[in-house]
Amino acid sequence: MNNRNHVRYGSEQLPGIYRKVTLSWQGSALEGSYAVNYSAQGITVVIPAPAHPREIPVESATIRVQLPVNQRWFNGRCVHCHREADGSLSMGIHFDDPGEGEYLQTLLFNALKVPEHSFVSYEWEELVGKLCSSDDPKLQQLGMQHLAQLRARQGEHQAV
């Protein structure tokens, strides 16, 4: 998997169908959990206070996550789970299977509400950084021009 798979996407960037998930651990399914953010390698979910069971998963426990968009189960493990002040549970889940991660990355990539270039440009950003730190003044100047354009675009997307 490439570097963009490490980027976390907030649930507000995705269609509403991605916000609710079903969790399963120790043989029981739990509906009504909410995704806070996603990446191809994991998900952070919140389980509302009335919905969560008394026993919470321990670190490294096997957790399954079902997305309503395709009804597919993703296998992972709990990396953290703690109670919030309002009584809800916050849980981080890491997906171990690279094949599932690639599949999830494709789902996320196709569902994002923001233009593709706003998050796929990491290679271009690295190249611009190298131009800016070049010993050649012409390359530095070129890099600075493109850096200004990148910052302007990022500002536009944050304002939207």
Buried (B, 14 or more C-beta within 10 A) or exposed (E): EEEBBEBBBEBEBBEEEBBBBBBBBEEEEBEEBBBBBBBBBBBBBBBBEEBBEEEBBEEEBBBBBBBBBEEEEBBBBBBEBEEEEEEBBBBBBBBEEEEBBBBBBEBBBEBBEEEEEBBEBEEEEEEBBEBBEBEEEEBBEBBEEBBEEBEEBEEEEEEE
